[in-house]
Amino acid sequence: MIDPLLTYVEQRLSRDLDAALTLRSLGFARPLPHMRRYVPRVRLRAAR
């Protein structure tokens, strides 16, 4: 049986890690505290 909370935490961590790597690749050294709000905008800018 998989613990739902553990799965949720793993998903959050993987999302935060992905966002941090995205920001770092764009030149941001430190991830922002409320990073998730900026990630969609950053990815849209990166896509263009």
C-alpha positions as CSV (number, residue, x, y, z in Angstrom):
1,M,0.0,0.0,0.0
2,I,1.3,3.4,-1.0
3,D,0.9,6.2,1.5
4,P,-1.1,9.0,-0.1
5,L,0.8,11.6,1.9
6,L,4.1,10.3,0.9
7,T,3.1,10.3,-2.8
8,Y,1.9,13.9,-2.4
9,V,5.2,15.0,-0.8
10,E,7.2,13.3,-3.5
11,Q,5.1,15.0,-6.2
12,R,5.6,18.4,-4.5
13,L,9.4,17.8,-4.2
14,S,9.7,16.7,-7.8
15,R,7.7,19.8,-8.9
16,D,9.9,22.1,-6.7
17,L,13.1,20.5,-8.0
18,D,11.9,20.9,-11.6
19,A,11.1,24.5,-11.0
20,A,14.4,25.1,-9.3
21,L,16.3,23.6,-12.2
22,T,14.3,25.6,-14.7
23,L,15.0,28.9,-12.8
24,R,18.7,27.9,-12.4
25,S,19.0,27.2,-16.1
26,L,17.7,30.7,-16.8
27,G,20.3,32.3,-14.5
28,F,18.6,32.4,-11.1
29,A,20.9,31.0,-8.5
30,R,18.4,30.8,-5.6
31,P,14.9,29.5,-6.0
32,L,12.2,32.0,-4.9
33,P,10.1,31.2,-1.8
34,H,6.9,31.5,-3.7
35,M,8.5,30.0,-6.8
36,R,5.5,28.1,-8.1
37,R,3.6,31.2,-9.0
38,Y,6.4,32.3,-11.3
39,V,7.1,29.0,-12.9
40,P,4.3,29.1,-15.6
41,R,5.4,32.6,-16.7
42,V,9.1,31.6,-16.7
43,R,8.3,28.5,-18.8
44,L,6.3,30.6,-21.2
45,R,9.2,33.0,-21.6
46,A,11.6,30.1,-22.1
47,A,9.3,28.6,-24.8
48,R,9.3,31.8,-26.8
